Amino acid sequence: MNGFTLSLRFFLIKHKRALRLWGIAVLASVLLITAAAVAVPIIQNRAAESRSPWTEKPFSGVREPLRLTPHTPYGELSVRHIRTMSETLYSRPPFTYRELDAALWIVEELLAMGYAWDDIEVQEFTWEDVSRMTWMRWEQMDSWIVGDVPRRRVSQNVILTVPGPSDQIIVAGAHYDSLPVPGASDNASGTALLLESAQRMLGQDNHHTLVYVFFGAEEIGLLGAYHYVRSLTQEQREAILFMVNADVLFEGPYLLYMAGYLDIQETPYRDMRLGDDDFTRRWRGMAGALNDEHDFELTPYWELFPNSDHFAFMQEGYTVLFLFGMDFDEHGNLHMRVVHTDRDCYHYIQETWPGKIDANMRAFSLFLEEVLLARY
């Protein structure tokens, strides 16, 4: 023990009572300041949530949409949306005001394209509505899920309905929330794919009714998807043909799709198998034709992948098509390189793997349109 340490011990013993009183005073001051600082945003958040943003008036006079012509390459609009989300709507954790900002932006984009307010529904759900569906506890979300993003106890799904001559429904979904990172691949990519598809559908003749669902709160247990499925009426359930999900579209170079339904539901995940039916066989034919025509490498993935919104539909017995772009490690297992890190950024991915975003979004955009426009 050196001389400085001995002197410090002597000082602490001599002035112990004074230091104790001083420490109590400082602690009390800190607690009062902290309480005041915390109280302000809580009051502001409650006031904000008492005024719902989901009325038509705040959206009047929306901006112009992205320019779409018959010559606009497939995937181009998606790439522009991805860049916007990565740069200005980064860090969109579930049950936060940043997630709300992203939902507002999605509604603005749909209105700017030319969809009517009545075509759009915002399905709000509270933490209390869905908390039993997740392993996550509210107080656990502060660390790696939310970070320092202001929280709220409400999330939302944004739903666009594009009617067709047939009342049979195809659901196309993607989650728009993220961890506190830019979230370009996970999942601005899926959100952007749906936005481009919705804009292109304004000039198409879809036979089936298309329901685009932009899910909130996916990152903590597919909560938006589960809430949507469990809110369906019996009539709506019977009208759904299948569900298409897009998530993490350029985490790697491989253009993958998982197609099937749960062949065995009352077993552990590791024992569940993908069932094959007319939908899945037809989708493989579409993918093969696109590969031949455009020199793509759309590849079927034969194992169950339960970690995204489509699984909520699979558990209800629906056939699903899951679009995702991944890499494999040396053992043949799916491998993630940027997801859930700061590297999941539009600029980092463009610089590290030039052309990958554009190529993947073009392929998935064409594939999704083939699937949605077909008659079943």
N, C-alpha and C positions, 0 to 999 in steps of 0.2 A: 504494500500500500504506500503510495508516494506522499510527499508533503502536502500537495494540493488537496488530496483526498482527506487527510487528517484535519486540515484547516476547515474544509467544507463540513465535516462531521461536527466539529466544535461549534461552528456557526449555527448549524441546524439544531443542535441540542440547546444552545443558549437562547435561541429565539423561537423555540418550538411553539409556544403559546401564541406569540404575535403572528407567526406564519400561519397557524391554524385559523385564526380569526380572519386574516387577510385572504386566505384561500376560500373560506366560506363566502366572504363578500364577493370575491371575483366569480365564484361558481354561481351565486345567485344572479349576478349581473348577466352572465353568459346565458343562463336559462331564460331570463326575461327577454333578452335581445333575440334569442332563438325562437321563443314562443311568438314574439311579435312578427318576426320574419316569416315564420311558417303560417301564421294566421292569415296574413294578407292573401297569398295565393289560394288558400283553401276557400276563403270567402269569395274571391274572384271566380274560382272554378265553379262554385255552386251557383253564382249569379249567371255565369256563362251557360251552364247546363240548363238553367231554368228557361232560357230563351233558345228554343231549338233553331238551328240554322236551316232546317229542312223545309223551307217554304219557298215558293216560286219567286217572290219579289226580290230577294237578295241576288238572284242569278240573272236578272233582266240586263240586257245589253252586254251579253258575254262576248268574248273575243272571237276572232275568225278562227276556223279550224285549220289544221295542217292541210296544205294543198294536195289534193288527190285528183289525178287525171287517169284516163285509160292507159297511159304509158308509165305511170309511177311504178317502179319495180316493187315486187312483193318484199316485205320486210323493211322497206325504207322508212315508212311512218313509225314502225315499231322502234327502230334504232333511235329516231329523234325523241320519242317518248321516253325511252330508257335513259338517254342522256339528260333529259329534263329532270327525271326523278332522281337520278344519281347526283346531280349537281344542286338541285334546289329543294327536293323532297327527300333527302337522305335522312336516315335514322327515323324510322316510322314504327316504333315499338307498339305492341297492342295496348289498348286502353290508355292512350296518351293523346295530347293535343296535336302532336305531329302526325299520328295516324288519322286524326280528324282532318287535318290539312290535306292529306293525300286523298281522302274520300271526297272532300269538297272539290278538289281539282279534277277528279274523275267525273263528277257530275257536270262540272263546267265544260269538260271536253265533250261529253256526250251531247250536251245542249248545243255547243258550238258546231258540232257535226250536222245538226239539223233535226235531232230527235226532239219530240215534244216532252213537256214536263210530265204529262200523263203516262209516257212510256217508261218512266224511271220511278223506282221505288227505293227508298232508303229504309232498311230494316234494322232498327236499333235494338241492341240488347245490352243489359247491364251485367256487371260482374256477378251479381246475385243470380241472374238468369242461368249462367253457364258454369259457375264455379265448381259444381259437382262433376263436371265433365272432364276436369283436368287434374293432374297431379300437382300443379303449381298452386301455391298459396299467395294471397295478395301481398303479404309482407315480404315474400321471397323475391318479388319481381324487381326490387330496387337495384340489384347488383348487375348481373350480366344481361337481363332482359330489357330493362328500361333505361338504366344509366341515369343521367341527370335530366331526362326529358320530363316535362310536367305531365302528371298523370290525371286521368279522369276515370270514373267508374262506368263508362259507357263506351261501347264499340259499335260498329255498324257494318252491314253488308250493303253494297250498292248493286241494285238489280235493274237490268234493262231488258225489256221484252220486245222482241221483233216478231209480230204476228205473221203467220203464213196461212195458206189455204187449209192446211191440216192443223187440228187442235193438238196433235201429238207433239210433245216437247222434247227438244234436245237442250240439255244444260251444258253451257261452256263456262268453266270457272277458273279463277286464279286469285291467289291472295295478294294483297297489296301492302300488308304490314311487313316489318323487318325487325331485326335486332338493331341496336344503336350503331349501325354501320351504313355505308351508302346503299347497299342492297340492290346493286344493279342486276346481278343474275338472280338473286333471291330476294324479292321476286318482281322487280320492275320488269323483268323480261316477260313473265306471264301476263302481267297487267297490260303491258304495251301490246302484246300479241292480241289480246282481246279487244283493245281499243282500235287497233288497225282493222281487225275483222269486222267490228261493228260499223266502222266508217265505210268499209267496202260493201257491206250488206245493203246500204242505202241505194246502191246501184245494181243489186242482184235480185234474183227472183227465187227466194227461198220457199220451199214447199212446206217444211215443218216449222212450227213456232220455235223460235230460238230465244232462250233465256240466258243472258250473260250475267254471271254473278261474280262480283269483285268482293272476295271474302276478307273480313277483318279478323284479327286475333288468331291467325293460324299458328304463329310461332310458339304458342304455349298450349297446343293441344287441339288444333283444328276446330277451334271453338265457333268461329263464324259458320263453317260448313255444317257442323253438328246442329247449330241453332236453326240454320236454314232448312235442313232436312226434317228436323222434328217439328217445324212450324207448318209444313205442307199439309194441305187438306187431303182427304182420301181421294178426291177427284184429281187433284194435282199429282199425287203419287202415281195413280193409275195412268196418267197421261204421259209421264216421262218415259222416253225410249231408252236413253242412256245418258251418261255424263262424260264430258271431256275436261281434263284438267291440265293446266300448263304451269310448270314450276321449275325454276333453275334450268334455263334453256341453253346456257353456254358456260357451264362450269367446266366442261371438257369438250373435246372435239367430236365425240360420238353422238349422233342424232338418234336417240333412243325413244321407243314407245312401248309401254306396257299395256296390253289389251286383254281384258277378261273379266270374269266375275269370280266371287268366292265359291269354289266348288264344295268346300267343307267349311262351315262357319263355326261350329261348336268345337273348335280345337285351338290349341295355342298357335300363335302367328307362324312359328317355324314349321308347322305341319299343314298350314293352309295352302291350297293349290289354286291355280288359275284355271277357271273353266273356259271352254272354247264354244262359240256359237256363231250364228250367221253374221252378227255385227263384226266380231273379231276377224273372221275370215275375209270379210269384205274390206276391212281396213288394211289388212295385209296386202290385198290385191291393189288397193289405192297406193300404198307406199311403194310397192314394187314398180307400178307404172310411173310414178314420179321419179323414182331412182333411174329408170331407163331413159325417161325424157330429159331430165335435168342433170344427170350424173350426180345425184344425191347418194347418200348412204344411210337412209332411214332404216334402222335396224330394230327388230323386235327384241324386247327384253322379257325373258320367259319366267322370271321369278317374281313373287309378290313383293311390291314396294309399298308399304303401308303408311309412309311418313309424309303424306300430303293430303290435301282436301278430298281427293277422290275416294279415300278410304271410308269416309263418312257415308258415301253413297253405296260403296261395296257392302257395307254392313247391313244395308237395307235391301240387298239383293239385286242391285242394278249392275249392269255391265258398264265398264268404264274404259276410257282411252286416256292414258297418262303420257304426256309429252315431256321429255326432259333431256338435257344435254349433259353428259357426264364423261369422266375418264375412268380408266381401270388401272389398278396397281399390278405388280408383277404376278400376283396370285389370282388375277381375274376378278377381284372384288371391286365394287364401285369405290372411287377415290375422289375426295373433294380437295380442291386446292385453294379456293378463295372464299367459299361460302362461310358466312358468320365471322368474317374478318374484315379489317379495313381495306383489304385488297379487292373486295367485291365492289369495285369502283369502275365506272365506265372507262375512265382514262387509263387506269392501270391495265385493264384487260385489253384495251385497244393497243396499248404500247407493247404489252408482253406477248400477245397472240394476235398480231395484225390480221384483220379480215374475219376473225372468228365470229364476232357478234353479227356482222352483216350476213355471213354465210348461213349461220344457224337460224337467224330470224327469217331469212328468205325461205328456207326449206320448211320450217314449221308453219309459216304463214300460208304457204301453198297447200300443205297437208291439211291444216285446219279447215281451210275453205272447201277443199274436196269433201271432207267429212260432213260439214254442216250443210252443204248444198245438195247432197245426194238424197234420193228418196228411198225410204226403208219400209 
